[in-house]
C-alpha cells in the first residue's frame, strides 16, 4: 500500500469510509492526526526551538525502524523467516 498525503481544502470529504481527496480511510487519517499531535505535544513540552531538526530526526528514525521490521518479516532464502 502506498501512503497518500492529504490534499486538503475542497478535496477532503467526511462522507463514507474513505476521503475522496487522498483515498485514505477516515480511521487512518484520525490515527495519523493523533500521531502528529503527539509529536507536536512532545516537542512543545521539551521546549525544542529547532523543531525542524527534531521532526526530521523522528521521521528518519521511524523510516529506518519500519524498513528493519519489513526486512525481518520477509522469508529467508531457504524458507525460514529472518528474525523469528
MARKOL-501427 format. One record per atom (N, C-alpha, C): residue number from 1; residue in three letters; atom name; x, z, y. Coordinates in steps of 0.05 Angstrom, whole numbers, padded with zeros to 5 digits. Example, Ala and Ser with C-alpha at 12.3 -4.5 7.8 and 13.67 -1.06 7.14 Angstrom:
! residues 2
REC,nr,rest,atom,x,z,y
REC,1,ala,N,00264,00156,-00114
REC,1,ala,CA,00246,00156,-00090
REC,1,ala,C,00264,00156,-00066
REC,2,ser,N,00257,00142,-00045
REC,2,ser,CA,00273,00143,-00021
REC,2,ser,C,00258,00157,00001
END
This chain:
! residues 84
REC,nr,rest,atom,x,z,y
REC,1,unk,N,00017,00000,-00023
REC,1,unk,CA,00000,00000,00000
REC,1,unk,C,00018,00000,00025
REC,2,unk,N,00011,-00015,00045
REC,2,unk,CA,00025,-00016,00070
REC,2,unk,C,00012,00001,00091
REC,3,unk,N,00028,00016,00106
REC,3,unk,CA,00016,00031,00128
REC,3,unk,C,00009,00012,00151
REC,4,unk,N,-00014,00017,00163
REC,4,unk,CA,-00022,00001,00186
REC,4,unk,C,-00028,00020,00209
REC,5,unk,N,-00011,00018,00230
REC,5,unk,CA,-00015,00036,00253
REC,5,unk,C,-00041,00031,00268
REC,6,unk,N,-00050,00051,00282
REC,6,unk,CA,-00075,00049,00297
REC,6,unk,C,-00071,00028,00319
REC,7,unk,N,-00092,00012,00323
REC,7,unk,CA,-00091,-00008,00345
REC,7,unk,C,-00104,00003,00370
REC,8,unk,N,-00120,00024,00367
REC,8,unk,CA,-00132,00038,00390
REC,8,unk,C,-00154,00023,00404
REC,9,unk,N,-00165,00036,00424
REC,9,unk,CA,-00185,00024,00441
REC,9,unk,C,-00209,00013,00427
REC,10,unk,N,-00217,-00011,00434
REC,10,unk,CA,-00241,-00024,00423
REC,10,unk,C,-00238,-00032,00394
REC,11,unk,N,-00214,-00031,00383
REC,11,unk,CA,-00210,-00039,00355
REC,11,unk,C,-00220,-00017,00336
REC,12,unk,N,-00219,00008,00344
REC,12,unk,CA,-00226,00030,00327
REC,12,unk,C,-00256,00032,00322
REC,13,unk,N,-00262,00042,00298
REC,13,unk,CA,-00291,00046,00292
REC,13,unk,C,-00293,00073,00277
REC,14,unk,N,-00316,00086,00280
REC,14,unk,CA,-00321,00111,00266
REC,14,unk,C,-00341,00107,00243
REC,15,unk,N,-00353,00084,00242
REC,15,unk,CA,-00373,00079,00222
REC,15,unk,C,-00360,00073,00195
REC,16,unk,N,-00375,00078,00174
REC,16,unk,CA,-00366,00071,00147
REC,16,unk,C,-00343,00090,00138
REC,17,unk,N,-00328,00081,00118
REC,17,unk,CA,-00307,00097,00107
REC,17,unk,C,-00280,00090,00118
REC,18,unk,N,-00278,00066,00130
REC,18,unk,CA,-00252,00056,00140
REC,18,unk,C,-00255,00046,00169
REC,19,unk,N,-00233,00048,00184
REC,19,unk,CA,-00232,00038,00211
REC,19,unk,C,-00231,00008,00210
REC,20,unk,N,-00247,-00005,00227
REC,20,unk,CA,-00246,-00035,00227
REC,20,unk,C,-00222,-00046,00241
REC,21,unk,N,-00207,-00029,00256
REC,21,unk,CA,-00184,-00038,00270
REC,21,unk,C,-00159,-00038,00253
REC,22,unk,N,-00153,-00015,00241
REC,22,unk,CA,-00128,-00013,00225
REC,22,unk,C,-00133,-00015,00195
REC,23,unk,N,-00157,-00012,00186
REC,23,unk,CA,-00164,-00013,00158
REC,23,unk,C,-00159,00012,00142
REC,24,unk,N,-00149,00033,00155
REC,24,unk,CA,-00144,00058,00141
REC,24,unk,C,-00170,00074,00139
REC,25,unk,N,-00171,00091,00118
REC,25,unk,CA,-00195,00107,00115
REC,25,unk,C,-00195,00128,00137
REC,26,unk,N,-00219,00137,00143
REC,26,unk,CA,-00222,00158,00164
REC,26,unk,C,-00209,00184,00155
REC,27,unk,N,-00208,00189,00128
REC,27,unk,CA,-00195,00212,00118
REC,27,unk,C,-00165,00210,00122
REC,28,unk,N,-00153,00187,00117
REC,28,unk,CA,-00124,00183,00122
REC,28,unk,C,-00117,00186,00151
REC,29,unk,N,-00134,00175,00168
REC,29,unk,CA,-00129,00177,00197
REC,29,unk,C,-00130,00207,00206
REC,30,unk,N,-00149,00222,00196
REC,30,unk,CA,-00151,00250,00203
REC,30,unk,C,-00127,00266,00193
REC,31,unk,N,-00118,00261,00169
REC,31,unk,CA,-00095,00275,00158
REC,31,unk,C,-00070,00268,00173
REC,32,unk,N,-00067,00243,00181
REC,32,unk,CA,-00044,00234,00197
REC,32,unk,C,-00045,00248,00225
REC,33,unk,N,-00068,00249,00237
REC,33,unk,CA,-00071,00262,00262
REC,33,unk,C,-00063,00292,00260
REC,34,unk,N,-00072,00305,00238
REC,34,unk,CA,-00064,00333,00234
REC,34,unk,C,-00034,00336,00232
REC,35,unk,N,-00022,00318,00217
REC,35,unk,CA,00008,00319,00214
REC,35,unk,C,00022,00316,00241
REC,36,unk,N,00013,00297,00257
REC,36,unk,CA,00025,00292,00283
REC,36,unk,C,00021,00317,00301
REC,37,unk,N,-00002,00329,00300
REC,37,unk,CA,-00007,00353,00316
REC,37,unk,C,00010,00376,00307
REC,38,unk,N,00015,00378,00281
REC,38,unk,CA,00032,00399,00270
REC,38,unk,C,00061,00396,00280
REC,39,unk,N,00071,00372,00280
REC,39,unk,CA,00098,00366,00290
REC,39,unk,C,00099,00372,00320
REC,40,unk,N,00078,00364,00334
REC,40,unk,CA,00076,00369,00363
REC,40,unk,C,00077,00398,00369
REC,41,unk,N,00060,00414,00355
REC,41,unk,CA,00059,00443,00360
REC,41,unk,C,00086,00456,00355
REC,42,unk,N,00099,00447,00333
REC,42,unk,CA,00125,00459,00326
REC,42,unk,C,00145,00453,00348
REC,43,unk,N,00147,00428,00358
REC,43,unk,CA,00166,00421,00379
REC,43,unk,C,00161,00437,00404
REC,44,unk,N,00135,00441,00410
REC,44,unk,CA,00128,00457,00434
REC,44,unk,C,00136,00487,00430
REC,45,unk,N,00129,00498,00406
REC,45,unk,CA,00136,00525,00400
REC,45,unk,C,00166,00530,00402
REC,46,unk,N,00182,00511,00393
REC,46,unk,CA,00211,00513,00394
REC,46,unk,C,00222,00508,00422
REC,47,unk,N,00206,00496,00439
REC,47,unk,CA,00215,00491,00466
REC,47,unk,C,00235,00468,00468
REC,48,unk,N,00234,00449,00449
REC,48,unk,CA,00253,00427,00450
REC,48,unk,C,00249,00410,00475
REC,49,unk,N,00271,00404,00488
REC,49,unk,CA,00270,00387,00511
REC,49,unk,C,00275,00358,00502
REC,50,unk,N,00290,00354,00481
REC,50,unk,CA,00297,00328,00471
REC,50,unk,C,00278,00320,00448
REC,51,unk,N,00253,00318,00454
REC,51,unk,CA,00233,00313,00434
REC,51,unk,C,00237,00286,00419
REC,52,unk,N,00248,00267,00433
REC,52,unk,CA,00253,00241,00420
REC,52,unk,C,00273,00244,00398
REC,53,unk,N,00294,00260,00402
REC,53,unk,CA,00314,00265,00381
REC,53,unk,C,00301,00280,00358
REC,54,unk,N,00285,00300,00364
REC,54,unk,CA,00272,00316,00343
REC,54,unk,C,00253,00299,00326
REC,55,unk,N,00236,00283,00339
REC,55,unk,CA,00216,00267,00324
REC,55,unk,C,00230,00245,00308
REC,56,unk,N,00252,00234,00319
REC,56,unk,CA,00267,00214,00304
REC,56,unk,C,00280,00226,00280
REC,57,unk,N,00291,00250,00283
REC,57,unk,CA,00303,00265,00261
REC,57,unk,C,00282,00270,00239
REC,58,unk,N,00259,00280,00247
REC,58,unk,CA,00237,00286,00227
REC,58,unk,C,00229,00261,00213
REC,59,unk,N,00225,00239,00228
REC,59,unk,CA,00217,00214,00216
REC,59,unk,C,00237,00203,00197
REC,60,unk,N,00263,00204,00204
REC,60,unk,CA,00284,00194,00187
REC,60,unk,C,00286,00211,00161
REC,61,unk,N,00285,00237,00164
REC,61,unk,CA,00286,00255,00141
REC,61,unk,C,00262,00251,00122
REC,62,unk,N,00239,00247,00133
REC,62,unk,CA,00215,00243,00117
REC,62,unk,C,00217,00216,00102
REC,63,unk,N,00227,00195,00115
REC,63,unk,CA,00230,00169,00102
REC,63,unk,C,00250,00171,00079
REC,64,unk,N,00273,00185,00084
REC,64,unk,CA,00292,00188,00062
REC,64,unk,C,00281,00204,00039
REC,65,unk,N,00265,00225,00044
REC,65,unk,CA,00253,00240,00023
REC,65,unk,C,00233,00224,00007
REC,66,unk,N,00217,00208,00021
REC,66,unk,CA,00197,00191,00008
REC,66,unk,C,00212,00171,-00010
REC,67,unk,N,00232,00158,00000
REC,67,unk,CA,00247,00138,-00016
REC,67,unk,C,00259,00152,-00041
REC,68,unk,N,00270,00176,-00038
REC,68,unk,CA,00282,00190,-00060
REC,68,unk,C,00261,00197,-00081
REC,69,unk,N,00237,00206,-00072
REC,69,unk,CA,00216,00212,-00091
REC,69,unk,C,00206,00187,-00105
REC,70,unk,N,00204,00165,-00090
REC,70,unk,CA,00196,00140,-00102
REC,70,unk,C,00215,00131,-00124
REC,71,unk,N,00241,00133,-00118
REC,71,unk,CA,00262,00125,-00138
REC,71,unk,C,00260,00143,-00163
REC,72,unk,N,00255,00169,-00158
REC,72,unk,CA,00254,00188,-00181
REC,72,unk,C,00230,00182,-00199
REC,73,unk,N,00209,00171,-00187
REC,73,unk,CA,00184,00167,-00203
REC,73,unk,C,00185,00140,-00218
REC,74,unk,N,00205,00123,-00212
REC,74,unk,CA,00207,00097,-00226
REC,74,unk,C,00219,00101,-00253
REC,75,unk,N,00210,00087,-00273
REC,75,unk,CA,00222,00090,-00300
REC,75,unk,C,00251,00080,-00301
REC,76,unk,N,00267,00093,-00317
REC,76,unk,CA,00295,00086,-00321
REC,76,unk,C,00297,00060,-00337
REC,77,unk,N,00322,00051,-00340
REC,77,unk,CA,00327,00026,-00353
REC,77,unk,C,00320,00025,-00383
REC,78,unk,N,00318,00049,-00396
REC,78,unk,CA,00312,00049,-00424
REC,78,unk,C,00285,00062,-00429
REC,79,unk,N,00268,00062,-00409
REC,79,unk,CA,00241,00073,-00412
REC,79,unk,C,00239,00102,-00408
REC,80,unk,N,00260,00115,-00399
REC,80,unk,CA,00260,00144,-00393
REC,80,unk,C,00258,00147,-00363
REC,81,unk,N,00237,00161,-00353
REC,81,unk,CA,00235,00165,-00324
REC,81,unk,C,00259,00180,-00314
REC,82,unk,N,00268,00171,-00291
REC,82,unk,CA,00291,00184,-00278
REC,82,unk,C,00281,00210,-00264
REC,83,unk,N,00296,00231,-00267
REC,83,unk,CA,00289,00256,-00253
REC,83,unk,C,00267,00272,-00266
REC,84,unk,N,00260,00266,-00290
REC,84,unk,CA,00238,00281,-00303
REC,84,unk,C,00249,00298,-00325
END
